[in-house]
Amino acid sequence: MEPIRWQVEEFESIDSTNTWLKAAAADGAPEGRVARADFQTAGRGRLDRKWEAPVRSALLVSILLRPPLTDENRYVATALVALSARAALVRLSGVRPHLKWPNDLVVDDLKIAGILSEFVPSTNGPGAVIVGLGCNLSAHPDGVASTDVLSLSGVGLDPRSVLDVLLEEVERRRGEIETKEGRARLREELRDAMSTLGRIVRVERPRDTITGLATDVDDNGRLLVEGPEGLVAVSVGDIVHLRLEEEQ
């Protein structure tokens, strides 16, 4: 495929890069539009949880993609950005996070980044997937199980420098989305990078909670958990990685 023409909009402060980019996508903005902010006043994570970081202490960015994906495999766009962020951190700092299903990057179960993907439909052509990323570079929230690049590696990173490498990694993988074989390769890279697989997990869903062994991710991005009542395919839920004493 042709190289992506990245167009980066930068803000000192904004309510939410995802919100801004969703509006741009609804107006027809092409793939490659990017919004990065030094500070977000209304940053969001999954389930509308608040995400706030000190000014320039994190990479706060949203990326607009228009991949030819169905509802069932749209998660591949999220995986693409998560894997690219992981690769960027390895290149720049040596920090190698793992992926915690469905959308966190963690180091020793401490969260270093979170991802929020949102879909904007289109009446003429592929809809847009807005993938937002918040990655802790030089600070992390108190009172939660989190960490940051500076604490782990002693390497201070500028958010824009991290973004530039992130976009290189996104572009390197972007063509994989176009074919079934490419998507299979991305899924395999995702499986290899996940810390959730092979762990006993507690899955907290809106209506129930299950505990079991996380065995795999299926072709639709669902986490497969082997529990007391058999194999369950989880599409939505909060995952808790259990310690050995909690598993017993």
Phi, psi and omega in degrees: 000161181290152177302145178285135176269094182288136175231104187261123174258129183243141184229139172291319179211143181205158178294307181201128177296325178296316181297316180297317184285330175298319178295320178296320179295319179297333177273004175099013179303140184279168172303140180106350175287135185226141174238125176234140181230147172286331182207142176242131179273342181218046178296145185230148169248198177298150177059030178061027175287145183287139176232116181223138181221148176303155184306128176061017177271352184218156167277113179245106190212151172229141184237133179262122175237149174235070183277151178279071184242152174271173176303323186290325184247019180294340178301339181299327178295320177296315179299321179304312182288320180299314179294324179291321177296318178301313181296322180296317179294321177299313182297320189269333187226346186084352177288128183240089179289161168251166180261127174258123182299138003263345192205027178248149168254130186227153171235116185052044179067011173261127185288128176247341179202153176227153183232140175229119179251139179222145184254136176241110183291161178225147179272346180220089180110181183295142175290176182255140170252119177263117181249111179263141181229131169239116185236124182287116181259312185232004177202161176212157185296143173280150173083002176230161182281086184217170179207181179213165186298316183298316180297324184280324191239344187076006182262123175270127184241139174275133183306318182293324178296320178295319179300316182301318180288323176303314181294326174300316182290323176299313182295325179296328182261347190302322181296338181296333181294336189287338184232157177299319180294320178295318178297325177295322178293321177296319178298321179293319176297322178297312180301317182295332184268353187277135174270348184285324184292138182083004181253151167282127184231156169251124181256114181260106182254166183305326186248348181199176178226134177232152177233136180182187181269124175282114189257329186189173170242128183275182185295345178257012177081007180279142178278128179265122184237124178268107183244189182301331182258018178105194184279127180241133175264114185261121178258332180221136176160158173270134182253130174246121174282119185272143173282164184302320183290335179279337182285336187275000000 
